Every structure is written in C-alpha cells, then in structure tokens.
Amino acid sequence: MLRLFVYGTLKPDESAYPHYCEPYVTATQTACVRGELFHLPQGYPALTRGDRWITGALLVFRQEDAIARVDDFEDYDPTRPAAANLYERVVQPVFSTTQQPLGDAWVYLMSAQRVQTLGGSRVESGVWSQTAFEANQPF
C-alpha cells in the first residue's frame, strides 16, 4: 500500500481528486504535516519545508503504481533532475489533527525559491481550498 499526504486540488472534495485519486484510494483521513503553505496565482497551492501545521488528507492507495498518475499531474518525474520538476516527492512524517504521529507518507514539496518566483502568497490558516480561491476569500 502507498500513503500520500495531499493539501490542495488532490484532497477529497477538490477538483483533481475524482480523476487522479478516487479510483485508487482505499482510505482517507484528515491529517497534518509540518511546512509552509502557499497559494499560487496559477490557481493551486504549494507546500515548502517549514514548521507550521498544515492540514490536508492522508490517502492510502491500493496499488503502488497509482502514484505514477499523481506524479504526472504534479509534473514530477523521479528520473529528471530536481530543478526540472515543479515539485519534489519526498517522505515526511504525518500527524493526526491532534498531532499524534501517523507514520510517514509521500508529499509533494516545492522549493521556496520556486514559490517566490511564481508569486506565491502564504496561506495563514494552513488549509488551502479551491472554493475559497474561486470565491476570492482570504486564506
């Protein structure tokens, strides 16, 4: 089984989940990781390394090869140099919403430099929502 922490359009109830995740997911759980969350003007979020609590979802996939579909969506290819990828897929500790350890999972991180280049703005709440973005509400 494969575990993936998602914090943006791949979360349940967000736009990319039905196509890229739902057919392969056996379990979902609201969860948190440590990092810094940004909204990009391109309409999606980015997570960087950091110390703030970021809330998303922990997905469990039934097939290891399901991650290849998500890699394509996230413009990540493990055979390319890191600078050629939009995100880097790394293993990171995941926690419950009460900050109890849930083990490790894959997560897609973006470099702080790339976030700055793309014009990202910090999501102070630590929770990204496409609905809030489309309604032009502050995060």
ABEGO torsion letter per residue (X at the ends): XBBBBBABAABBGBAAAAAAAAAABABBBBBBBBEBBBBBAAGBBBBBBEABBBBBBBBBBABAAAAAAAAAAAGBBAABBAAABABBBBBBBBBBAAGBBAEBBBBBBBBAAAAAAAGBBBBAAGBBBAAAAAAGBBX
